[in-house]
Amino acid sequence: MDVTTPVIDHGARMDIFEAIRLRRSIKPERMKTDPVDRGLIEQLLEAANWAPSHGQTEPWRFVVMSGDARLELAEAVCRDLADPGQPTLPAGDPRREKLMEKFRTPPYVIAIVVAPSTNPKIFEHEELASTAMAVQNMHLAARALGLAGFWSSGKKTFGPEVAQHLELEAPARCLGFFFVGWPGVPWPEGTRRPAGDKVTWR
Ligand SMILES: Cc1cc2nc3c(=O)[nH]c(=O)nc-3n(C[C@H](O)[C@H](O)[C@H](O)COP(=O)(O)O)c2cc1C
């Protein structure tokens, strides 16, 4: 496969409403192992960087991992998920196997980090909001390029071993991992409850 050619021929020219509507999370295990050109990842990071932030704090940070770096991150996750008294998830443990498959399949894993400003006028939830917007920009840009994305979070991403591995200094913290690769399955259908159910007009 030509890694520089987007899967969708209209590529980044996809209409914004179409990209919003058609953006989907595709699980890392359902992505292809095919390489993705680094230039495409740089386009995603550039899109992320145009997110808004209160006070222009630009609190989003990304650690981009490919090749063995993905598996080194997975090892940090295994240490965080180890049973009490154990150093890591042992070889043969199905949790380790599942995790490794997840990290080894897509060519890129991007750690999503928020580095909140020390400005007392900026609240942490504002910084979280800005960072999430940066990720959404990245995910929409990925969709427009035909690339699959998946934001994975939870216990496996918030642990101390992962933070140390990413060399995070408080108050910076990891908000999850964004997996990127070419989709290995047809784009899933999305569903949403009606927008009107979540809106009050006054
Ligand atoms: C902040 C955030 C964290 C997420 N973490 C997880 C996760 O840990 N595991 C998971 O299966 N999906 C996770 N997702 C993806 C959601 O499951 C997905 O966005 C949702 O099912 C809607 O599907 P769509 O993105 O295709 O519209 C996360 C999404 C966001 C925005």
The ligand as a MOL file (V3000), in Angstrom:
LIG
                    3D

  0  0  0     0  0            999 V3000
M  V30 BEGIN CTAB
M  V30 COUNTS 31 33 0 0 0
M  V30 BEGIN ATOM
M  V30 1 C -12.2080 11.0500 26.6100 0
M  V30 2 C -12.5190 9.7600 25.9210 0
M  V30 3 C -12.0380 8.5890 26.4330 0
M  V30 4 C -12.3510 7.3560 25.8360 0
M  V30 5 N -11.8690 6.1930 26.3940 0
M  V30 6 C -12.2600 5.0060 25.8870 0
M  V30 7 C -11.8350 3.7930 26.4880 0
M  V30 8 O -11.0650 3.7790 27.4410 0
M  V30 9 N -12.2900 2.6360 25.9610 0
M  V30 10 C -13.1420 2.6120 24.8860 0
M  V30 11 O -13.5650 1.5360 24.4760 0
M  V30 12 N -13.5010 3.7460 24.2550 0
M  V30 13 C -13.0840 4.9420 24.7240 0
M  V30 14 N -13.4500 6.1020 24.0940 0
M  V30 15 C -14.1370 6.0320 22.7920 0
M  V30 16 C -15.6260 5.9650 22.9530 0
M  V30 17 O -16.0070 4.6560 23.2780 0
M  V30 18 C -16.2890 6.3950 21.6230 0
M  V30 19 O -15.9640 7.7190 21.3550 0
M  V30 20 C -17.8080 6.2280 21.6930 0
M  V30 21 O -18.1480 4.8860 21.7430 0
M  V30 22 C -18.5040 6.8660 20.5000 0
M  V30 23 O -18.0550 6.2710 19.3170 0
M  V30 24 P -17.4770 7.1700 18.1320 0
M  V30 25 O -16.2190 7.8300 18.6360 0
M  V30 26 O -17.2210 6.2180 17.0180 0
M  V30 27 O -18.5130 8.1890 17.7580 0
M  V30 28 C -13.1530 7.3330 24.6650 0
M  V30 29 C -13.6160 8.5320 24.1310 0
M  V30 30 C -13.3000 9.7430 24.7310 0
M  V30 31 C -13.8180 11.0230 24.1280 0
M  V30 END ATOM
M  V30 BEGIN BOND
M  V30 1 1 1 2
M  V30 2 1 2 3
M  V30 3 2 2 30
M  V30 4 2 3 4
M  V30 5 1 4 5
M  V30 6 1 4 28
M  V30 7 2 5 6
M  V30 8 1 6 7
M  V30 9 1 6 13
M  V30 10 2 7 8
M  V30 11 1 7 9
M  V30 12 1 9 10
M  V30 13 2 10 11
M  V30 14 1 10 12
M  V30 15 2 12 13
M  V30 16 1 13 14
M  V30 17 1 14 15
M  V30 18 1 14 28
M  V30 19 1 15 16
M  V30 20 1 16 17
M  V30 21 1 16 18
M  V30 22 1 18 19
M  V30 23 1 18 20
M  V30 24 1 20 21
M  V30 25 1 20 22
M  V30 26 1 22 23
M  V30 27 1 23 24
M  V30 28 2 24 25
M  V30 29 1 24 26
M  V30 30 1 24 27
M  V30 31 2 28 29
M  V30 32 1 29 30
M  V30 33 1 30 31
M  V30 END BOND
M  V30 END CTAB
M  END
